């Protein structure tokens, strides 16, 4: 398997998609472990999550990794989550995550807005809810409370919602 190297530099914003091994739907039932892993890594390697959604078998986020290599951040988060997950279920081994992940460097405000919308529409796209405001595992409520989305936003008005970003 090739050893991919990803380009990054300080100050870049990244959209990423991370998928569980064989798309096993473990993330919602173990949301606490995922968020604990994120918080643990944030304490010694500060970064900001700008938008996020956790689905049963994958998650998307837009992050500002700060001075950190985003690939190394996610590696540490996945290792921490995997360790906690195995411990919770008494597993000694086994892959939890797919080996690779989708990464896109955000190039403009429009690009960021498209990815924010994609993240927040993802539960509707996957048929988990009809109204994205009813899905509890995303940052949509934060954006709504800050005035970035109206309550009737869930009506798709353009084709940007039909894009595929690393799924």
C-alpha positions in Angstrom: 0.0 0.0 0.0 1.4 3.4 -0.9 2.4 5.8 1.8 0.5 9.0 0.9 1.8 12.3 2.0 -0.6 15.1 2.4 0.3 18.8 1.9 -0.5 21.1 4.8 0.7 24.4 6.2 -0.2 26.4 9.2 -3.4 28.4 8.8 -5.1 26.1 6.3 -8.7 24.9 6.9 -9.4 21.3 6.0 -12.6 19.4 5.2 -12.2 15.7 6.1 -14.2 12.5 5.9 -13.3 9.5 8.1 -15.0 6.2 7.7 -15.1 3.1 10.0 -13.7 -0.2 8.8 -16.2 -1.9 6.5 -18.6 0.9 7.4 -19.6 -0.8 10.7 -22.1 1.6 12.3 -20.4 2.2 15.7 -20.0 5.9 16.0 -23.4 7.0 17.3 -23.4 4.4 20.0 -19.9 5.4 21.0 -20.2 9.2 20.4 -18.9 9.8 23.9 -15.7 7.9 23.1 -15.1 9.8 19.9 -15.7 13.2 21.6 -13.5 12.1 24.5 -10.7 11.3 22.1 -11.1 14.7 20.4 -11.0 16.5 23.7 -7.9 14.5 24.9 -5.9 15.3 21.8 -7.0 19.0 21.9 -5.5 19.5 25.3 -1.9 19.1 24.1 -2.3 19.9 20.4 -4.8 22.7 20.1 -7.1 22.8 17.1 -10.5 24.1 16.2 -13.5 22.2 14.8 -15.4 24.7 12.7 -18.3 22.3 11.7 -19.0 18.7 12.2 -21.4 15.8 11.8 -21.1 12.3 13.2 -23.0 9.6 11.3 -23.3 5.9 12.3 -20.3 4.8 10.1 -18.4 8.0 9.3 -17.9 11.6 10.2 -17.2 14.8 8.4 -15.6 17.9 9.9 -14.0 21.2 8.9 -11.0 21.8 11.1 -8.4 24.5 11.6 -5.4 22.4 12.8 -3.5 25.4 13.9 0.2 24.6 14.0 -0.5 20.8 13.9 -0.3 18.4 11.0 -3.9 17.5 10.5 -3.0 13.9 9.4 -1.2 13.4 12.7 -4.0 14.9 14.7 -6.6 12.5 13.2 -4.2 9.6 13.6 -4.0 10.3 17.3 -7.7 10.8 17.7 -8.5 7.5 15.8 -5.9 5.6 17.9 -7.4 7.0 21.2 -11.0 6.2 20.0 -10.0 2.7 18.9 -8.3 1.9 22.2 -11.3 3.1 24.2 -13.7 1.3 21.9 -11.9 -2.0 22.1 -11.7 -1.6 25.9 -15.4 -0.9 26.2 -16.3 -4.1 24.2 -13.5 -6.4 25.5 -11.8 -6.6 22.1 -8.1 -7.4 21.9 -7.6 -6.5 18.2 -9.2 -5.5 15.0 -9.4 -2.5 12.7 -11.8 0.2 13.6 -11.1 2.7 10.8 -10.5 2.6 7.1 -6.8 3.2 6.4 -7.2 6.4 4.4 -9.4 9.4 4.6 -10.7 12.2 2.4 -9.0 15.6 2.9 -9.7 18.8 1.0 -8.1 22.1 1.7 -10.7 24.9 1.8 -9.8 27.5 -0.8 -12.4 30.3 -0.3 -15.3 31.4 1.8 -17.7 29.9 -0.9 -15.9 26.6 -0.7 -16.2 26.6 3.1 -19.9 27.5 2.9 -20.5 24.6 0.5 -18.7 22.2 2.8 -20.6 23.5 5.9 -23.9 22.9 4.1 -22.8 19.5 3.0 -21.9 18.5 6.5 -25.2 19.8 7.9 -27.3 18.1 5.2 -25.6 14.8 5.5 -28.2 13.2 7.9 -30.9 14.1 5.4 -28.9 12.8 2.5 -28.4 9.4 4.3 -32.1 9.2 5.2 -31.6 9.4 9.0 -33.9 12.4 9.3 -36.0 14.6 7.1 -35.2 17.7 9.0 -31.5 18.3 9.7 -32.4 20.3 12.8 -33.7 17.0 14.4 -30.3 15.3 14.1 -28.4 15.7 17.4 -24.9 14.7 16.3 -23.9 17.8 14.3 -22.9 21.4 14.8 -26.0 22.7 13.0 -27.6 24.1 16.2 -24.5 26.1 16.9 -24.7 27.7 13.4 -28.5 28.3 13.8 -27.9 30.0 17.2 -25.3 32.2 15.7 -27.7 33.2 12.9 -26.0 31.5 10.0 -29.0 29.3 9.1 -32.7 29.9 9.2 -35.1 27.3 10.6 -36.4 26.6 7.1 -32.9 26.1 5.7 -33.4 22.4 5.1 -35.0 23.0 1.8 -32.3 22.4 -0.8 -32.2 25.3 -3.1 -29.1 24.4 -5.2 -27.2 21.4 -6.5 -24.3 21.9 -4.1 -26.1 19.6 -1.7 -25.9 16.7 -4.2 -22.1 16.7 -4.2 -20.1 13.8 -2.8 -17.1 14.6 -0.5 -15.2 11.5 0.4 -18.1 9.1 0.9 
